[in-house]
Amino acid sequence: MRPHHLRALRTAAALALTVCLGPGSARADRPDIVWMAGGHAASVNSVAYSPDGQTLASGSEDRTIKLWRVSDGQLLRTITAHTYGVSCVAFAPDGQTLASGSSDATIKLWRVSDGALLRTLLGHTNRVESVAFSPDGQTLASGSADNTIKLWRVSDGALLRTLTGHTWDVYSVAFSPDGQTLASGSGDTTIKLWRVLDGTLLRTLAGHTYGVNSVTFALDGQTLASGSYDWTIKLWRVSDGALLKTYDEETGTGVLSVAYSADGRRFAYGRHDATLVVARTTFLPGDLNCDGAVNNFDIDPFVLALTNPAGYAQKYPNCDRMLADCNGDGVVDNFDIDPFVKLLAP
């Protein structure tokens, strides 16, 4: 099946879901939006923050990449990138290089400062759905409509490893901050966590009802965000795969891409209706009073969550006690004290 036919089927599925669910079906949480921007001529397939958090890149079905200033949404540069739609974009850790994947089955590396093409990687047999750099910038992961994940050496473009296991297109790949784990989201509705060293499958996360278009780790590696054509963005705890939060408003007719800011306090997502959204996250480990920051005002709530769960739930009914799980082991206990103190440090 041709890529554009597949995308048409995915779009139709999203529209069918809209008709089936109706406008009033269990829609509860609206993200705290900072700004929205138009400008692309077709759906925004991918968004990525630069490492310094000052620039946002967006890749579109209109074959272009756009760079935006995060502070006010100002458009900085447009790159005419591929011969078909741009499926995915990702910054290298040093912020100087941007990778993009396309329906033309290629991966391209660009110099951010002037938009110059640096290298083209060939090897996938179908649409490249996602690209992601390892934290050290030496490895690039890619997910494709050929149902595989590939790991590449950036310096020379050599193929290092191919991971198999998904039963449909791999729409998204993302490295954990320590570079040891790779997450993948697929049209088979699942998210898989892999050990990078040897390609072992570690865990499968299930919960979305349509294809998972995007996955991304928070900076601390404890939380994973996913976006889907099922109208939702979901936040997951990596240690045990628990579902922490589901956003189902201001998601248009489907979420194609999600990205965390460098400090983990904001996330951006691109929608199928060609809209880009930036919102504040409401799940920040250590933020026990849910004010959007981890600081000394969280000390008393942390102690309460640790020593008196019922009292914490009563005093902070809109917060999740698992925000005190600062070491990410899935349990709130004394082992979270030192990690919490480190989060308080400037």
Wavefront OBJ file of the C-alpha trace (Angstrom):
o trace
v 0.000 0.000 0.000
v 1.350 3.435 -0.917
v 2.198 5.788 1.968
v -0.350 8.415 0.954
v -3.058 5.757 0.796
v -2.100 4.590 4.297
v -2.211 8.146 5.639
v -5.659 8.582 4.060
v -6.864 5.448 5.848
v -5.463 6.701 9.172
v -7.197 10.045 8.679
v -10.463 8.305 7.848
v -10.115 6.207 10.996
v -9.694 9.353 13.059
v -12.772 10.923 11.482
v -14.739 7.725 12.058
v -13.717 7.848 15.715
v -15.017 11.412 15.869
v -18.394 10.348 14.531
v -18.623 7.315 16.809
v -17.655 9.067 20.022
v -19.457 12.346 19.445
v -18.452 15.769 20.774
v -19.442 15.160 24.381
v -17.805 11.794 25.038
v -15.705 11.776 28.231
v -13.610 14.848 27.368
v -12.244 16.348 30.556
v -8.758 17.905 30.601
v -7.735 20.963 28.568
v -3.965 21.679 28.366
v -2.711 25.027 29.700
v -1.854 26.532 26.285
v 0.993 29.039 25.934
v 0.641 29.766 22.191
v -0.661 28.294 18.927
v 0.674 28.935 15.432
v -0.479 28.339 11.861
v 1.819 28.601 8.836
v 2.183 25.096 7.451
v 0.066 24.283 4.405
v -0.734 20.730 5.569
v -0.728 18.631 8.739
v 2.091 19.112 11.257
v 3.581 15.614 11.488
v 6.413 16.230 13.945
v 7.731 18.767 16.469
v 11.031 18.873 18.394
v 12.588 21.268 20.901
v 16.225 22.311 20.514
v 18.407 21.266 23.487
v 18.494 24.839 24.848
v 14.685 25.018 24.706
v 14.708 28.233 22.668
v 13.784 26.823 19.251
v 11.034 24.478 18.110
v 11.234 22.608 14.811
v 8.131 21.361 13.007
v 7.951 19.025 10.019
v 4.921 18.971 7.768
v 3.185 17.067 5.016
v 3.780 20.240 2.959
v 7.422 18.969 2.540
v 8.928 21.738 4.657
v 10.609 22.126 8.035
v 9.958 25.299 10.040
v 11.987 26.653 12.950
v 10.121 28.725 15.565
v 11.188 30.900 18.509
v 9.639 29.268 21.578
v 9.228 32.444 23.625
v 6.686 34.063 21.289
v 6.015 31.686 18.361
v 7.961 33.794 15.817
v 8.877 31.896 12.597
v 12.685 31.897 12.179
v 13.372 29.796 9.054
v 11.693 27.511 6.524
v 13.630 24.631 4.909
v 12.318 22.959 1.770
v 13.368 19.504 2.812
v 12.135 16.415 0.927
v 10.390 15.337 -2.271
v 7.476 14.030 -0.186
v 6.026 14.986 3.199
v 8.317 15.392 6.214
v 7.317 12.690 8.684
v 9.710 13.471 11.539
v 12.331 15.901 12.847
v 14.882 15.660 15.696
v 17.706 17.868 16.988
v 21.152 16.446 17.752
v 22.209 16.936 21.390
v 24.517 19.829 20.455
v 21.641 21.637 18.726
v 23.672 22.204 15.581
v 22.214 19.407 13.470
v 18.606 18.514 12.653
v 17.562 15.111 11.301
v 14.434 14.589 9.219
v 12.677 11.531 7.817
v 10.242 11.430 4.933
v 7.789 9.461 2.830
v 10.579 9.379 0.250
v 12.196 6.696 2.515
v 15.267 8.842 3.210
v 16.765 10.407 6.331
v 18.478 13.786 5.937
v 20.806 15.662 8.293
v 20.693 19.487 8.198
v 22.879 22.259 9.615
v 20.553 24.348 11.777
v 22.436 27.652 11.397
v 21.811 27.953 7.657
v 19.642 24.976 6.640
v 22.371 23.291 4.567
v 22.041 19.555 3.789
v 24.878 17.559 5.440
v 24.141 13.868 4.782
v 21.462 11.495 3.450
v 20.960 8.026 5.009
v 19.477 5.243 2.888
v 18.258 1.760 3.919
v 14.571 1.710 4.851
v 12.244 0.236 2.261
v 9.247 2.422 3.089
v 8.302 5.743 4.677
v 10.591 6.866 7.532
v 8.158 7.694 10.320
v 10.506 8.772 13.135
v 14.120 9.681 13.909
v 15.891 10.232 17.242
v 19.488 10.925 18.293
v 21.094 9.098 21.212
v 22.108 11.420 24.088
v 25.752 11.310 22.997
v 24.794 12.196 19.416
v 26.678 9.259 17.937
v 23.688 7.059 17.102
v 20.462 7.787 15.242
v 17.366 5.582 15.598
v 14.674 5.459 12.933
v 11.237 3.860 12.761
v 9.583 3.028 9.461
v 6.481 1.863 7.642
v 8.502 -1.267 6.885
v 7.679 -2.219 10.552
v 11.323 -2.043 11.653
v 13.511 0.127 13.859
v 17.061 0.822 12.682
v 20.076 2.154 14.572
v 22.632 4.129 12.535
v 26.119 5.474 13.222
v 25.857 9.215 12.570
v 29.483 9.782 11.583
v 29.344 7.619 8.455
v 25.720 6.489 8.119
v 26.484 2.798 8.785
v 23.583 0.553 9.876
v 24.306 -0.878 13.357
v 21.195 -2.902 14.280
v 17.612 -3.631 13.159
v 14.876 -4.241 15.775
v 11.716 -6.158 14.895
v 8.556 -6.991 16.864
v 5.871 -4.464 15.964
v 3.123 -5.720 13.693
v 2.423 -2.384 11.995
v 4.277 0.793 11.030
v 6.679 2.146 13.660
v 5.543 5.761 13.892
v 7.886 6.996 16.620
v 11.186 6.220 18.379
v 12.844 7.967 21.341
v 15.951 7.357 23.478
v 15.824 7.595 27.262
v 18.045 10.362 28.686
v 20.700 7.820 29.741
v 20.722 6.297 26.239
v 20.125 2.774 27.526
v 16.456 2.419 26.552
v 14.629 3.074 23.285
v 10.851 3.585 23.165
v 8.838 2.904 20.024
v 5.214 3.679 19.182
v 3.356 1.812 16.464
v 0.199 1.573 14.432
v -0.430 -1.672 16.304
v -1.558 0.673 19.201
v 1.314 -0.362 21.493
v 4.455 1.258 22.888
v 7.544 -0.925 23.294
v 10.637 -0.311 25.431
v 13.904 -1.830 24.155
v 17.395 -2.231 25.621
v 19.700 -0.412 23.203
v 22.774 -2.500 23.988
v 21.410 -5.751 22.567
v 17.906 -4.981 21.242
v 16.059 -6.916 23.958
v 12.357 -6.067 24.400
v 11.868 -4.863 28.005
v 8.191 -3.916 28.247
v 5.047 -3.297 26.163
v 2.649 -0.482 27.148
v -0.984 -0.868 26.066
v -3.813 1.643 26.444
v -4.267 3.615 23.251
v -7.111 2.525 20.995
v -5.616 3.756 17.712
v -2.067 3.966 16.410
v 0.587 5.606 18.614
v 2.045 8.405 16.499
v 4.601 9.807 18.949
v 6.566 8.893 22.087
v 8.985 11.049 24.083
v 10.791 10.764 27.433
v 10.781 13.522 30.048
v 14.230 14.832 31.006
v 14.422 12.679 34.158
v 13.596 9.524 32.177
v 10.811 8.591 34.585
v 7.876 9.672 32.430
v 6.986 8.899 28.819
v 4.433 10.897 26.804
v 2.549 9.437 23.848
v 0.205 10.949 21.265
v -2.359 9.062 19.215
v -5.110 9.257 16.614
v -7.479 8.217 19.414
v -7.697 11.964 20.339
v -5.459 11.592 23.386
v -2.057 12.357 24.859
v -1.039 9.902 27.588
v 1.653 10.168 30.262
v 3.213 6.885 31.468
v 5.550 5.917 34.299
v 8.508 4.128 32.717
v 9.440 1.940 35.699
v 6.246 -0.100 35.666
v 4.283 1.112 32.644
v 1.510 2.686 34.741
v -0.740 5.243 33.004
v -0.478 8.557 34.887
v -2.586 11.030 32.892
v -4.746 11.268 29.768
v -5.398 14.586 27.968
v -8.389 14.513 25.635
v -9.220 18.175 24.906
v -7.585 20.569 22.417
v -6.274 17.522 20.570
v -8.139 18.151 17.303
v -8.748 15.079 15.145
v -5.569 13.385 16.308
v -2.137 14.040 17.818
v 0.741 13.351 15.429
v 3.704 14.395 17.571
v 4.599 15.251 21.174
v 7.812 16.768 22.585
v 8.927 17.798 26.089
v 10.836 21.023 26.715
v 14.345 20.694 28.196
v 13.138 21.490 31.742
v 10.153 19.117 31.476
v 7.648 21.830 32.426
v 6.120 22.207 28.965
v 5.220 19.892 26.137
v 4.423 20.689 22.530
v 2.264 18.702 20.160
v 1.353 18.856 16.493
v -2.201 18.119 15.454
v -3.677 16.682 12.294
v -5.539 19.964 11.701
v -2.180 21.760 11.008
v -2.066 23.351 14.489
v 0.925 23.494 16.814
v 0.236 23.665 20.580
v 2.535 24.362 23.539
v 1.166 23.503 27.016
v 2.372 23.214 30.610
v 2.735 19.711 31.994
v 0.715 18.906 35.084
v 2.806 15.873 36.051
v 6.275 16.933 37.235
v 8.010 14.569 39.715
v 8.655 16.445 42.967
v 5.954 19.058 42.288
v 3.817 17.889 45.210
v 1.685 21.051 45.409
v 1.104 21.027 41.628
v 2.096 24.649 41.023
v 4.258 23.797 38.012
v 7.635 24.035 39.794
v 9.759 21.990 42.185
v 10.904 24.214 45.044
v 10.850 24.644 48.828
v 7.060 24.984 48.793
v 6.948 21.270 47.920
v 8.774 20.129 51.064
v 5.752 19.977 53.381
v 3.541 18.289 50.742
v 6.338 15.782 50.087
v 6.573 14.876 53.768
v 2.793 14.542 53.920
v 2.706 12.303 50.832
v 5.455 10.155 52.343
v 3.979 9.806 55.854
v 0.220 10.272 55.455
v -1.188 9.297 52.025
v -4.798 9.886 53.064
v -3.953 13.305 54.478
v -2.126 14.249 51.278
v -5.080 13.176 49.111
v -7.416 15.269 51.261
v -5.245 18.401 51.211
v -4.228 18.138 47.540
v -7.190 16.478 45.809
v -6.072 17.558 42.334
v -2.528 16.185 42.701
v -1.177 12.658 42.341
v 0.742 11.247 45.322
v 3.017 9.414 42.874
v 4.629 12.788 42.158
v 6.658 11.910 45.284
v 8.115 8.877 43.481
v 11.283 10.826 42.695
v 13.504 7.820 42.005
v 11.018 6.346 39.525
v 10.756 2.882 41.056
v 6.956 2.944 41.224
v 6.806 3.241 45.038
v 6.685 6.273 47.373
v 9.084 5.517 50.252
v 12.217 6.733 52.032
v 14.325 5.968 48.977
v 12.659 8.980 47.319
v 14.042 11.459 49.870
v 17.514 11.938 48.375
v 16.231 12.238 44.770
v 13.661 14.790 45.975
v 16.380 16.849 47.678
v 18.390 16.802 44.434
v 15.366 18.140 42.543
v 15.239 21.054 44.986
v 18.858 21.976 44.268
v 19.288 24.954 41.879
l 1 2 3 4 5 6 7 8 9 10 11 12 13 14 15 16 17 18 19 20 21 22 23 24 25 26 27 28 29 30 31 32 33 34 35 36 37 38 39 40 41 42 43 44 45 46 47 48 49 50 51 52 53 54 55 56 57 58 59 60 61 62 63 64 65 66 67 68 69 70 71 72 73 74 75 76 77 78 79 80 81 82 83 84 85 86 87 88 89 90 91 92 93 94 95 96 97 98 99 100 101 102 103 104 105 106 107 108 109 110 111 112 113 114 115 116 117 118 119 120 121 122 123 124 125 126 127 128 129 130 131 132 133 134 135 136 137 138 139 140 141 142 143 144 145 146 147 148 149 150 151 152 153 154 155 156 157 158 159 160 161 162 163 164 165 166 167 168 169 170 171 172 173 174 175 176 177 178 179 180 181 182 183 184 185 186 187 188 189 190 191 192 193 194 195 196 197 198 199 200 201 202 203 204 205 206 207 208 209 210 211 212 213 214 215 216 217 218 219 220 221 222 223 224 225 226 227 228 229 230 231 232 233 234 235 236 237 238 239 240 241 242 243 244 245 246 247 248 249 250 251 252 253 254 255 256 257 258 259 260 261 262 263 264 265 266 267 268 269 270 271 272 273 274 275 276 277 278 279 280 281 282 283 284 285 286 287 288 289 290 291 292 293 294 295 296 297 298 299 300 301 302 303 304 305 306 307 308 309 310 311 312 313 314 315 316 317 318 319 320 321 322 323 324 325 326 327 328 329 330 331 332 333 334 335 336 337 338 339 340 341 342 343 344 345 346
